[in-house]
């Protein structure tokens, strides 16, 4: 697996989720397709298959590149900056 340089700086333990769904989707009346958890601050956002791509927007706006799936049974992580599973 790829050794992402951004993973080493993540907080341990990982942050608690700030919500149980994508608050930006709720605000605009959209339905998130799948959820992603920012591993730096706990923001929950929708994936890039959702119309508004709030998780990747959060990464771009905040500089928080690493997230993990927030779907039950998933535990994979993704780095938006490197474009790779980490």
Backbone as a chain_set.jsonl record, in Angstrom:
{"seq": "XXXXXXXXXXXXXXXXXXXXXXXXXXXXXXXXXXXXXXXXXXXXXXXXXXXXXXXXXXXXXXXXXXXXXXXXXXXXXXXXXXXXXX", "coords": {"N": [[0.844, -1.184, 0.0], [0.428, 2.279, -0.632], [2.589, 4.675, 0.864], [1.547, 7.295, 2.276], [2.523, 10.617, 2.877], [0.92, 12.312, 4.363], [-0.525, 10.933, 6.242], [0.943, 10.422, 8.571], [0.812, 12.744, 10.125], [-1.728, 12.818, 11.174], [-4.267, 13.132, 13.748], [-4.314, 11.065, 16.674], [-6.289, 9.368, 18.963], [-8.481, 9.027, 16.049], [-10.513, 11.856, 15.101], [-13.732, 12.525, 16.61], [-16.795, 12.132, 14.806], [-18.349, 15.066, 13.524], [-20.968, 15.167, 12.849], [-23.787, 13.08, 11.865], [-24.333, 12.828, 9.254], [-23.993, 14.452, 6.03], [-23.81, 17.772, 6.594], [-23.884, 19.953, 4.826], [-25.252, 18.934, 2.617], [-27.759, 18.521, 3.789], [-28.44, 21.176, 4.283], [-28.894, 22.191, 1.716], [-30.899, 20.601, 0.794], [-30.26, 18.194, -0.442], [-29.426, 14.738, -1.103], [-26.947, 12.802, 0.328], [-24.743, 10.533, -1.344], [-22.719, 8.686, -0.457], [-20.876, 8.704, 2.607], [-18.048, 10.5, 3.948], [-15.401, 10.773, 6.296], [-13.499, 13.312, 7.633], [-10.239, 12.935, 8.618], [-8.78, 14.669, 10.063], [-10.287, 16.697, 11.3], [-12.885, 15.741, 11.778], [-15.072, 16.404, 10.213], [-17.978, 15.534, 8.387], [-18.735, 14.583, 5.174], [-20.224, 14.382, 1.877], [-19.569, 12.0, -0.774], [-17.676, 11.978, -3.919], [-19.452, 10.999, -5.772], [-21.803, 12.101, -5.142], [-24.003, 14.87, -5.828], [-22.888, 17.363, -4.984], [-20.345, 16.977, -3.897], [-19.174, 17.37, -1.264], [-17.223, 16.391, 0.602], [-14.732, 16.308, -0.787], [-14.631, 18.983, -1.424], [-14.39, 20.079, 1.13], [-11.825, 19.114, 1.798], [-10.266, 20.516, -0.075], [-10.803, 23.206, 0.631], [-9.927, 23.373, 3.301], [-7.435, 22.184, 3.474], [-7.175, 19.688, 4.556], [-6.273, 16.681, 3.796], [-6.743, 13.859, 4.117], [-9.157, 11.329, 4.394], [-11.609, 8.978, 5.618], [-13.801, 6.308, 4.697], [-17.113, 6.714, 5.785], [-19.019, 4.876, 5.951], [-20.915, 2.11, 7.112], [-19.123, -0.772, 7.923], [-17.042, -0.249, 6.157], [-13.55, 0.585, 5.971], [-11.557, 1.895, 4.635], [-9.152, 4.373, 3.58], [-8.551, 7.567, 2.054], [-6.457, 9.81, 0.302], [-6.884, 12.983, -0.725], [-5.071, 14.829, -1.765], [-2.928, 13.295, -2.763], [-4.352, 11.585, -4.352], [-4.932, 8.867, -3.867], [-5.526, 5.634, -2.384], [-4.835, 5.123, 0.993]], "CA": [[0.0, 0.0, 0.0], [1.139, 3.55, -0.748], [2.956, 5.347, 2.109], [1.171, 8.703, 2.134], [3.167, 11.448, 3.897], [-0.073, 13.057, 5.132], [-1.101, 10.074, 7.283], [1.737, 10.512, 9.799], [0.424, 13.915, 10.899], [-3.125, 12.764, 11.614], [-4.441, 12.953, 15.188], [-4.639, 9.723, 17.189], [-7.188, 8.649, 18.056], [-9.114, 9.871, 15.034], [-11.522, 12.741, 15.687], [-15.134, 12.116, 16.602], [-17.567, 12.775, 13.729], [-19.08, 16.262, 13.925], [-22.382, 14.938, 12.547], [-24.012, 11.714, 11.387], [-24.535, 12.916, 7.809], [-23.383, 15.633, 5.439], [-24.641, 18.935, 6.924], [-24.052, 20.805, 3.643], [-26.346, 18.353, 1.825], [-29.011, 18.836, 4.489], [-28.724, 22.603, 4.122], [-29.387, 22.482, 0.367], [-31.964, 19.671, 0.46], [-29.741, 17.118, -1.273], [-29.203, 13.466, -0.418], [-25.585, 12.319, 0.08], [-24.655, 9.166, -1.844], [-21.947, 7.987, 0.573], [-20.266, 9.68, 3.495], [-16.617, 10.471, 4.206], [-15.029, 11.422, 7.552], [-12.192, 13.962, 7.621], [-9.457, 12.375, 9.713], [-8.098, 15.736, 10.788], [-11.191, 17.497, 12.141], [-14.156, 15.068, 12.042], [-16.146, 16.833, 9.303], [-18.6, 14.481, 7.587], [-19.171, 15.124, 3.895], [-20.642, 13.412, 0.865], [-18.51, 11.571, -1.691], [-17.659, 12.592, -5.244], [-20.594, 10.522, -6.554], [-22.922, 12.966, -4.771], [-24.026, 16.042, -6.715], [-22.134, 18.534, -4.523], [-18.967, 16.58, -3.553], [-18.779, 18.171, -0.113], [-16.0, 15.904, 1.256], [-13.562, 16.802, -1.511], [-14.646, 20.44, -1.251], [-13.825, 20.331, 2.46], [-10.381, 18.883, 1.708], [-9.668, 21.615, -0.837], [-10.946, 24.466, 1.363], [-9.259, 23.363, 4.603], [-6.113, 21.582, 3.435], [-7.229, 18.408, 5.265], [-6.331, 15.793, 2.631], [-7.026, 12.439, 4.324], [-10.468, 10.974, 4.931], [-11.952, 7.562, 5.529], [-15.217, 6.065, 4.45], [-17.953, 6.782, 6.98], [-20.081, 3.904, 5.706], [-20.848, 0.934, 7.967], [-18.383, -1.896, 7.373], [-15.883, 0.211, 5.38], [-12.498, 1.194, 6.786], [-10.5, 2.394, 3.767], [-8.817, 5.795, 3.655], [-8.193, 8.191, 0.781], [-5.802, 11.11, 0.374], [-7.279, 13.794, -1.879], [-3.899, 15.486, -2.334], [-2.162, 12.319, -3.519], [-5.234, 10.829, -5.231], [-4.605, 7.469, -3.65], [-5.903, 4.932, -1.16], [-3.695, 5.099, 1.926]], "C": [[0.889, 1.247, 0.0], [1.395, 4.158, 0.63], [2.723, 6.848, 1.951], [1.832, 9.536, 3.239], [2.174, 12.206, 4.782], [-0.646, 12.252, 6.289], [-0.366, 10.244, 8.613], [1.311, 11.672, 10.694], [-1.001, 13.9, 11.421], [-3.219, 12.582, 13.124], [-4.781, 11.504, 15.532], [-5.145, 9.88, 18.608], [-7.815, 9.608, 17.046], [-10.21, 10.703, 15.675], [-12.922, 12.126, 15.647], [-15.843, 12.814, 15.448], [-18.346, 13.977, 14.267], [-20.575, 16.146, 13.658], [-22.544, 13.497, 12.078], [-24.32, 11.664, 9.896], [-23.868, 14.186, 7.3], [-24.255, 16.863, 5.72], [-24.854, 19.869, 5.74], [-25.149, 20.272, 2.737], [-27.695, 18.659, 2.47], [-29.417, 20.286, 4.251], [-29.298, 22.939, 2.751], [-30.478, 21.522, -0.085], [-31.541, 18.541, -0.458], [-29.545, 15.863, -0.428], [-27.786, 12.982, -0.711], [-25.6, 10.865, -0.377], [-23.909, 8.292, -0.846], [-21.199, 9.039, 1.367], [-18.784, 9.417, 3.705], [-16.332, 11.266, 5.48], [-13.634, 12.014, 7.411], [-11.419, 13.477, 8.843], [-8.622, 13.411, 10.441], [-9.04, 16.459, 11.743], [-12.539, 16.846, 12.438], [-15.316, 15.52, 11.177], [-16.667, 15.621, 8.528], [-19.138, 15.127, 6.318], [-19.532, 14.017, 2.926], [-19.512, 13.159, -0.137], [-18.628, 12.264, -3.051], [-18.731, 12.046, -6.184], [-21.864, 11.29, -6.201], [-22.865, 14.226, -5.625], [-23.096, 17.18, -6.292], [-20.713, 18.232, -4.051], [-18.411, 17.349, -2.354], [-17.507, 17.682, 0.585], [-14.749, 16.406, 0.529], [-13.488, 18.328, -1.465], [-14.057, 20.84, 0.098], [-12.307, 20.173, 2.432], [-9.682, 20.042, 1.005], [-9.684, 22.92, -0.04], [-10.103, 24.514, 2.633], [-7.815, 22.883, 4.554], [-6.027, 20.297, 4.24], [-7.363, 17.31, 4.209], [-6.828, 14.376, 2.875], [-8.388, 12.239, 4.975], [-10.579, 9.453, 4.929], [-13.427, 7.453, 5.218], [-15.948, 6.103, 5.777], [-19.172, 5.877, 6.805], [-19.845, 2.667, 6.577], [-20.118, -0.2, 7.252], [-17.175, -1.521, 6.528], [-14.83, 0.773, 6.322], [-11.349, 1.733, 5.934], [-10.351, 3.904, 3.913], [-8.361, 6.289, 2.287], [-7.509, 9.52, 1.059], [-6.169, 11.881, -0.893], [-6.071, 14.429, -2.544], [-3.106, 14.536, -3.219], [-3.025, 11.523, -4.512], [-5.046, 9.339, -5.114], [-5.224, 6.92, -2.364], [-4.666, 4.851, -0.281], [-3.97, 4.169, 3.096]], "O": [[1.978, 1.243, 0.576], [0.503, 4.154, 1.477], [3.622, 7.578, 1.533], [1.713, 9.195, 4.416], [2.552, 12.693, 5.847], [-1.198, 12.829, 7.226], [-0.994, 10.213, 9.671], [1.443, 11.58, 11.915], [-1.442, 14.866, 12.045], [-2.35, 11.949, 13.725], [-5.453, 10.813, 14.767], [-4.451, 10.5, 19.413], [-7.699, 10.828, 17.166], [-10.78, 10.299, 16.688], [-13.244, 11.321, 14.773], [-15.532, 13.964, 15.138], [-18.934, 13.905, 15.346], [-21.363, 16.936, 14.178], [-21.558, 12.778, 11.912], [-24.542, 10.589, 9.338], [-23.244, 14.913, 8.074], [-25.335, 16.988, 5.142], [-25.898, 20.516, 5.651], [-25.9, 21.051, 2.148], [-28.655, 19.012, 1.784], [-30.593, 20.585, 4.044], [-30.098, 23.865, 2.626], [-30.941, 21.608, -1.222], [-32.37, 17.985, -1.179], [-29.505, 15.923, 0.801], [-27.443, 12.768, -1.874], [-26.374, 10.057, 0.136], [-24.426, 7.255, -0.431], [-20.92, 10.129, 0.868], [-18.321, 8.278, 3.648], [-16.945, 12.306, 5.718], [-12.685, 11.294, 7.101], [-11.895, 13.597, 9.972], [-7.844, 13.073, 11.333], [-8.653, 16.798, 12.862], [-13.28, 17.354, 13.28], [-16.442, 15.066, 11.381], [-15.887, 14.785, 8.071], [-19.899, 16.093, 6.374], [-19.186, 12.854, 3.136], [-18.624, 13.992, -0.32], [-19.558, 13.033, -3.295], [-18.906, 12.572, -7.283], [-22.884, 11.151, -6.876], [-21.793, 14.609, -6.095], [-22.567, 17.891, -7.148], [-19.943, 19.166, -3.825], [-17.316, 17.908, -2.418], [-16.768, 18.508, 1.121], [-13.81, 16.879, 1.17], [-12.397, 18.897, -1.466], [-13.318, 21.819, 0.197], [-11.585, 21.004, 2.982], [-8.625, 20.494, 1.446], [-8.697, 23.656, -0.032], [-9.614, 25.58, 3.007], [-7.047, 23.14, 5.48], [-4.93, 19.854, 4.576], [-8.477, 17.034, 3.765], [-7.296, 13.732, 1.936], [-8.727, 12.887, 5.965], [-9.769, 8.746, 4.33], [-14.2, 8.383, 5.446], [-15.458, 5.582, 6.778], [-20.214, 6.084, 7.427], [-18.707, 2.234, 6.754], [-20.451, -0.546, 6.119], [-16.358, -2.385, 6.209], [-15.161, 1.365, 7.349], [-10.27, 2.001, 6.464], [-11.279, 4.61, 4.309], [-7.85, 5.52, 1.472], [-7.926, 10.268, 1.943], [-5.808, 11.479, -1.999], [-6.043, 14.559, -3.767], [-2.66, 14.919, -4.3], [-2.494, 10.864, -5.407], [-5.003, 8.624, -6.115], [-5.419, 7.647, -1.39], [-3.575, 4.544, -0.761], [-3.126, 4.022, 3.98]]}, "num_chains": 1, "name": "protein.A"}
